[in-house]
Amino acid sequence: MEKRDFSKWEPLIVAALVKEFEGLRLEAYLCPAGVPTIGYGHTRGVQLGTRISAEQADRFLTVDLERVRLQLMQSVKVPVSEGQFKALLSFAYNVGAAAVKDSTLLKYLNAGKFEAAGREFSRWVYVKGKKSAGLERRRAREAAVFAS
């Protein structure tokens, strides 16, 4: 299994995984956390009532994935496999890079405890204190991708 520095992976390889769980919404809406969102989970500068095209949603996703990758580059200290990269970037795209930087998942990853890191995904399934079936499915998928 090839491993590379986190910064050497192309963020667009994560797009399909993110799209699988985010879905495409061309009109701004409030996500379950109450944040105005559009496209494939884009939140920066979004106001309710905004409409975009599918092409704009793809552009937002491209920029957002690169931004999250850049935010995590200094925090991931070990080479990662493609699956680990995809799972970690999808996870950070959903919960925010700041949350990942302080997570036990990242601590385990950086310590080379990959199985323990993979088990951490299942802890991130709550929205406002309530378990989310959608997040349970997403985290299970991310954990499987991480282990692949």
C-alpha positions as MATLAB code, in Angstrom:
seq = 'MEKRDFSKWEPLIVAALVKEFEGLRLEAYLCPAGVPTIGYGHTRGVQLGTRISAEQADRFLTVDLERVRLQLMQSVKVPVSEGQFKALLSFAYNVGAAAVKDSTLLKYLNAGKFEAAGREFSRWVYVKGKKSAGLERRRAREAAVFAS';
ca = [
       0.000    0.000    0.000;
       1.492    3.300   -1.100;
       1.763    6.012    1.530;
       2.543    9.645    0.857;
       2.863   12.860    2.748;
      -0.661   14.253    3.279;
       0.176   17.278    1.093;
       1.064   15.053   -1.887;
      -2.460   13.686   -2.381;
      -4.838   15.425   -4.792;
      -7.944   16.633   -2.924;
     -10.279   16.010   -5.873;
      -9.954   12.242   -5.319;
     -12.236   12.837   -2.310;
     -14.995   14.592   -4.279;
     -17.057   11.459   -4.992;
     -17.048   10.432   -1.321;
     -18.100   13.911   -0.203;
     -20.821   14.084   -2.868;
     -22.138   10.681   -1.777;
     -23.036   12.073    1.641;
     -23.521   15.792    1.130;
     -25.887   15.579   -1.819;
     -26.393   18.506   -4.192;
     -28.597   21.418   -3.224;
     -28.698   24.338   -5.656;
     -30.644   26.587   -3.301;
     -29.277   27.601    0.104;
     -30.747   25.795    3.107;
     -30.022   25.370    6.803;
     -28.075   22.185    7.510;
     -28.954   20.149   10.636;
     -26.444   22.223   12.617;
     -28.294   25.405   11.568;
     -25.633   26.724    9.173;
     -26.640   28.216    5.779;
     -25.333   25.728    3.199;
     -25.429   25.266   -0.580;
     -24.028   22.950   -3.239;
     -22.185   19.972   -1.735;
     -21.969   21.324    1.799;
     -20.427   24.719    0.998;
     -20.923   27.218    3.848;
     -18.589   30.171    3.292;
     -20.548   33.378    2.720;
     -23.805   31.524    2.051;
     -27.072   33.359    2.615;
     -30.520   31.829    2.524;
     -32.240   32.531   -0.790;
     -29.023   32.126   -2.811;
     -29.178   29.869   -5.899;
     -26.242   28.422   -7.832;
     -25.647   26.127  -10.813;
     -24.319   22.575  -10.607;
     -21.083   23.852  -12.157;
     -20.722   26.443   -9.382;
     -21.343   23.715   -6.797;
     -18.465   21.711   -8.314;
     -16.212   24.796   -8.217;
     -17.097   25.429   -4.569;
     -16.329   21.797   -3.731;
     -12.952   21.943   -5.486;
     -11.941   25.099   -3.613;
     -13.312   23.842   -0.289;
     -11.493   20.498   -0.483;
      -8.209   22.256   -1.254;
      -8.770   24.684    1.646;
      -9.396   21.836    4.084;
      -6.345   19.939    2.789;
      -4.196   23.026    3.359;
      -5.609   23.449    6.867;
      -4.688   19.858    7.780;
      -1.275   19.620    6.081;
       0.756   20.751    9.102;
      -1.235   18.588   11.509;
      -0.885   15.222    9.771;
       2.665   14.176   10.678;
       2.800   10.706    9.120;
       2.539    9.461    5.536;
      -0.986    8.253    4.729;
      -2.497    5.834    2.250;
      -5.006    6.970   -0.338;
      -7.851    5.551    1.764;
      -6.625    7.302    4.896;
      -6.330   10.578    2.987;
      -9.821   10.273    1.501;
     -11.449    9.393    4.825;
      -9.625   12.093    6.759;
     -10.375   14.820    4.211;
     -14.044   13.824    3.946;
     -14.279   13.790    7.744;
     -12.588   17.203    8.069;
     -14.776   18.624    5.303;
     -17.808   17.634    7.367;
     -16.740   18.480   10.930;
     -14.165   21.198   10.218;
     -10.389   21.073   10.141;
     -10.111   22.717   13.568;
     -12.076   19.875   15.178;
      -9.888   17.288   13.457;
      -6.681   19.019   14.585;
      -7.721   18.588   18.221;
      -9.159   15.080   17.803;
      -8.086   11.798   19.331;
      -8.393   10.377   15.806;
      -5.523   12.591   14.629;
      -3.459   11.850   17.741;
      -3.782    8.118   17.052;
      -2.998    8.588   13.355;
       0.151   10.583   14.103;
       1.223    7.941   16.639;
       0.905    5.244   13.970;
      -2.049    3.635   15.771;
      -4.096    3.254   12.609;
      -6.661    0.756   13.899;
      -7.383    2.948   16.916;
      -7.642    5.989   14.635;
     -10.137    4.147   12.434;
     -12.332    3.344   15.432;
     -12.573    7.050   16.283;
     -14.812    7.853   13.299;
     -17.785    6.238   15.031;
     -17.604    8.760   17.883;
     -18.469   11.668   15.556;
     -22.141   10.913   14.903;
     -23.918   13.620   16.899;
     -25.625   16.851   15.871;
     -26.528   19.135   18.760;
     -26.199   16.207   21.177;
     -28.425   13.814   19.218;
     -27.230   10.773   17.295;
     -27.690   11.175   13.528;
     -28.384    8.113   11.374;
     -26.923    9.972    8.385;
     -23.690   10.660   10.250;
     -23.541    7.054   11.438;
     -23.662    5.912    7.793;
     -21.084    8.497    6.745;
     -18.672    7.641    9.565;
     -18.992    3.919    8.879;
     -18.154    4.560    5.225;
     -15.229    6.845    6.144;
     -13.903    4.235    8.581;
     -14.111    1.567    5.851;
     -12.320    3.825    3.357;
      -9.695    4.660    6.005;
      -9.019    0.952    6.546;
      -8.879    0.117    2.826;
];
